[in-house]
Amino acid sequence: MSAAEDPHEAVGAYVLHALPPEEAAAFATHLAGCDACTREVADLEATVACLADAEAVTPPEALRRRVLDRIATTAQEQLLRREPSRRDGPRLDLEV
């Protein structure tokens, strides 16, 4: 189902100004009569404003080192290997 078929699906794109002009106008018309979308637009606009205000900071060197040390000593989960299906075609084990 597309945003044209269900205007509720266009809320995020509308807030981010990512809709083509004709779809934005159609959504604005829908928005005038839809309390649920009006609330969701307000919530998303507040979230976007918070994200826009966020700024990257460099962590203190001691914190950075502790995090990297922990990463280096933390066991990683192993991916489950699945048996290839016929649809996968022949399996080639290549040495790299």
Secondary structure, DSSP 8 states (H G I E B T S, - for coil): --TTT-GGGGHHHHHTT-S-HHHHHHHHHHHTT-HHHHHHHHHHHHHHHHHHH-------HHHHHHHHHHHHHS-----------GGG--------
